[in-house]
Amino acid sequence: MSTHPESTSGNSNGNGAGGFDLTQFYQVFFEEAGENLASMEQLLLGLDVAAPEDETLHAIFRCAHSIKGGAATFGFEDLAALTHTMETLLDKLRRHEMNPSAAMVDTLLQAGDALQAMLQRRQDGDATPVDVSGIAAQLGGFVNGAPLVAPVASPAAAPAVAAPAAAPVVAPALQDSGLRDLEILAGPLGHPSVADDLLTLFSEVTGAGDLVRAEALPGQVEGCVRFRLRTQTPDGDLLDLCGFHVPREHIRIAPWPADNPGYGLYDETPVVAAAAAAIAAASAAPAPVQTAAPATAAAKPPKRAATGADTTIRVAVDKVDQLINLMGELVITQAMLAQRASGLDSHAHQQLVSGLADLERTTRDLQDSVMSIRMIPMADVFNRFPRMLRDLAQRLEKQVEFHTVGEATELDKSMIEKITDPLTHLVRNSVDHGIELPAERLAAGKTAHGTLTLSAQHAGGCILIQVRDDGRGLNRDRILDKARGNGMVLPDNITDAEVWQLIFAPGFSTAEIVTEVSGRGVGMDVVKRNILALGGTVELDSAPGLGTCVSVRLPLTLAILDGMSVSVEEELYVLPLAGVMESFQAPAASIKTLAGGGRVVKVREDYLPIVALDKTFSVQRLNDQPDQLMLVIVESEGRQVALQVDRLVGQQQVVVKNLEANYRRVPNVSGATIMGDGRVALILDIGALVRGARH
């Protein structure tokens, strides 16, 4: 029988066990801690304090416990101390020793904010401590001052540690709160080094307890190890610690048998024999499949699979960006080869043409796969709003119910980062201006709580994001009076859609009182400008007394787009295909000239202004104007114009290059690309062309 040397608990040095440098893993800890904080916030916001679900309480506790464990490992004592205080309260809640309250949730959310600030300082290399004494005192007050209540569920219905029913893991623990001797059986270990890992774990993790003895378990199961630990740590925490090295179903915790002081008569100890049988059964049986619980209105974050570390990897954004840039260069090279091969005799060069066709197909598939790496679900944006809405509703004394639709809809990471701020302002506007106070809603025959819905869906090669509320809606007369008061000249027959667009004017606000939320006329114009800069559009629809809906359309990515190539003389331009409605040839006689020199063309029942690209970009014409004009109708912000070009070249995917970063900003141009023949083509800003034509 092999025996590990006896060991008592101790602390590792500042760099980890054996002088190992842990700083290289800091970023992994920061990312995982941030994810745990986000999950904990979502769970707390969805917690029903009147009837809390056991799994929700356990999940909140696990988030705090994971952060504390990582913080203690890396020597971040301030984070570990605060999360330990949170753990104490959460442990009492999950054990039903006290009932949760709204005040507890508020304090736990504040503690999460403090942890986020502490993490950010650590990431920035700032060692200045964050004062959390007030929050810690409030948490301690809940723990010490709240009266103990009878458990609302039996231990069988609400176990302290969730475990598969087919493999009992934790034996009944001692009822006293003082030191206790525990017998921890683990195995089969799979590899001999795991025993050393567990030994190091119990010896060096602060707070785990004092390791009295560690020995291999012979006879019953090969490759098992037995520990005797004197500790105050709950069984669930010990199970979590051991779970880093051994599957949870291969761990058994029980009180140390009082009738076995010699540590050697294992075969005569019924507890050990039963444990060995249980471990053998668990290792022989297939792992139970755990089904996810149905989603509730609280929108719990999805649980990670047990094998998540094996199926996902963390990759720096810079590496992904480099991969996408190389992919773009490959697309350009493939287009050049296709262009050069287009003039070859397909019969004489059959193998070359066939190979180029395969290259084009493979390049397209590879491009789709690479682009999908940067695609992030909209849930990453939507999950930021419940906390903000909760705080804002409390400040404004309003009741708001928040719904999300289409959280799985994906958008490019760069777009996600740039659309978050505009959406935040739209959401705040809906709560402040749209949704009424409870008394006002009840007087209007509505429910006391308002509803705010944030949705996302794919529509016509773009993504459509809508912010919808069931509030009071926009007041047409009030907006018109404010606009005329600001000196705007408006026609008498202005449509509702045009009236709603007035709120996007700089400095426009109908708020009578300036508050910290709104009223300064700053925001909506910035929202529209930012969305237009992303190549998107924003539309607004409203009905008095029924609510308001703001619709934002965005391209799925800024890296590659489907475009239509057009030419003017020898110059080549690309029109984003999402904004192209139709193209046709119009007789020169059908063009009407206005008094100011502008031209229009009648399309069905509407007259559209004509934008001549040769004049817009100062292209010198070598030939006279033809009898037939080639016109391309484009649309932006709900308005259409006709672009005059010489000919349509074709439709293709192009790689977008930032013209401003490589050259300078050019009016009416959003970017540039390299065509298959090596020429540089400008990607036109349809929104700017439409606005210029309308002016």
Secondary structure as GFF3:
##gff-version 3
##sequence-region A 1 695
A	DSSP	three_ten_helix	17	19	.	.	.	ID=ss1
A	DSSP	three_ten_helix	23	25	.	.	.	ID=ss2
A	DSSP	alpha_helix	26	45	.	.	.	ID=ss3
A	DSSP	alpha_helix	54	73	.	.	.	ID=ss4
A	DSSP	alpha_helix	77	94	.	.	.	ID=ss5
A	DSSP	alpha_helix	102	123	.	.	.	ID=ss6
A	DSSP	alpha_helix	133	145	.	.	.	ID=ss7
A	DSSP	beta_strand	180	186	.	.	.	ID=ss8
A	DSSP	alpha_helix	193	204	.	.	.	ID=ss9
A	DSSP	beta_strand	210	217	.	.	.	ID=ss10
A	DSSP	beta_strand	224	231	.	.	.	ID=ss11
A	DSSP	alpha_helix	235	242	.	.	.	ID=ss12
A	DSSP	three_ten_helix	248	250	.	.	.	ID=ss13
A	DSSP	beta_strand	251	255	.	.	.	ID=ss14
A	DSSP	three_ten_helix	266	268	.	.	.	ID=ss15
A	DSSP	alpha_helix	270	284	.	.	.	ID=ss16
A	DSSP	alpha_helix	308	311	.	.	.	ID=ss17
A	DSSP	alpha_helix	317	341	.	.	.	ID=ss18
A	DSSP	alpha_helix	350	373	.	.	.	ID=ss19
A	DSSP	beta_strand	375	377	.	.	.	ID=ss20
A	DSSP	alpha_helix	379	382	.	.	.	ID=ss21
A	DSSP	alpha_helix	385	396	.	.	.	ID=ss22
A	DSSP	beta_strand	400	405	.	.	.	ID=ss23
A	DSSP	beta_strand	410	412	.	.	.	ID=ss24
A	DSSP	alpha_helix	413	429	.	.	.	ID=ss25
A	DSSP	pi_helix	430	434	.	.	.	ID=ss26
A	DSSP	alpha_helix	438	443	.	.	.	ID=ss27
A	DSSP	beta_strand	450	459	.	.	.	ID=ss28
A	DSSP	beta_strand	462	469	.	.	.	ID=ss29
A	DSSP	alpha_helix	476	485	.	.	.	ID=ss30
A	DSSP	alpha_helix	496	501	.	.	.	ID=ss31
A	DSSP	three_ten_helix	502	504	.	.	.	ID=ss32
A	DSSP	alpha_helix	524	533	.	.	.	ID=ss33
A	DSSP	beta_strand	537	543	.	.	.	ID=ss34
A	DSSP	beta_strand	547	555	.	.	.	ID=ss35
A	DSSP	beta_strand	560	568	.	.	.	ID=ss36
A	DSSP	beta_strand	571	576	.	.	.	ID=ss37
A	DSSP	three_ten_helix	577	579	.	.	.	ID=ss38
A	DSSP	beta_strand	580	587	.	.	.	ID=ss39
A	DSSP	three_ten_helix	588	590	.	.	.	ID=ss40
A	DSSP	beta_strand	591	593	.	.	.	ID=ss41
A	DSSP	beta_strand	599	603	.	.	.	ID=ss42
A	DSSP	beta_strand	606	612	.	.	.	ID=ss43
A	DSSP	alpha_helix	613	616	.	.	.	ID=ss44
A	DSSP	beta_strand	628	636	.	.	.	ID=ss45
A	DSSP	beta_strand	639	645	.	.	.	ID=ss46
A	DSSP	beta_strand	647	655	.	.	.	ID=ss47
A	DSSP	alpha_helix	659	662	.	.	.	ID=ss48
A	DSSP	beta_strand	669	674	.	.	.	ID=ss49
A	DSSP	beta_strand	680	684	.	.	.	ID=ss50
A	DSSP	alpha_helix	686	694	.	.	.	ID=ss51
###
